[in-house]
Structures are given as C-alpha cells and as structure tokens.
Amino acid sequence: MLELYFSLSRFIKQVYEDFPEPVSMPQMAILFALEGRDDLTMQKVARQVAMDITTFSRQVQSLEKKGYIERVPSEQDRRYYFLGLTVEGERVVGEMNRLFVSRFDQLFSGMNEFEMETIKRSIQVLSGKLDSGS
C-alpha cells in the first residue's frame, strides 16, 4: 500500500511541477476544494484539505494576493468568511484539470477498457471508504 502512496505522490508532484502557474501543492488543494462551490467557510475548507487553520490562513492570503480566490464575509455572522474562486482562479483550476486529465490519459493509454473501469471503480470505493472514515 505504501508503494501506491509513494507512486501517486510522485505522479501528482510531477504534474504540479509542470504547471506553469506559481501555485504550490497546498494552494492547489485549496483551489480544487473551492471548484464549483461558493458556500464553504474557511473552517470547512481547512478541514477538507486537512490543514491547520494557521497554515491554511497563510495559503489563503497568498491565493488572494495572486487574485485566485476571494473572501466574502458571512451576512449572518461577520466572524465567518466564505471562500470562492475568482474568474482567474477558475481559469487556473481549469488549466490544472486539463493537465491532470492529459497525464491520466497518458497513464491509462496502454490499458484496455476493462482494466480502466476496474481501476476507476476501485478508486471510487476506496475514496468512499476514506471519506466515511470506515
């Protein structure tokens, strides 16, 4: 199992290193977590990407300076902020998604349909188990 973890880590690291934008792996995790969402508080996103709030806040500040995300104060409670992607942030996430899809297409190019479906289904089951804490 550790072999799979290390292989995936190397694969993801290589994709990030090839990405032309100045975005770190933790920052990209935040951007991906915000993709298609505008209802997430800073606390929820920090939990989702498994970062302590201090580290998370620094990453959010950096992403704001780059113009990729924006903080919007909650109308009900001004202590809370919602995070959302800016137009530029959406562009960056779109480019990263295209890069990942391209790399996965290359990775799976030698596999037949059955092998690809088996891997896809296994990943979905494993992801569901991990998310549910089982």
Secondary structure, 3 states (H helix, E strand, C coil): CHHHHHHHHHHHHHHHHHCCCCCCHHHHHHHHHHCCCCCEEHHHHHHHCCCCHHHHHHHHHHHHHCCCEEEEECCCCCCCEEEEECHHHHHHHHHHHHHHHHHHHHHHCCCCHHHHHHHHHHHHHHHHHHHHCC
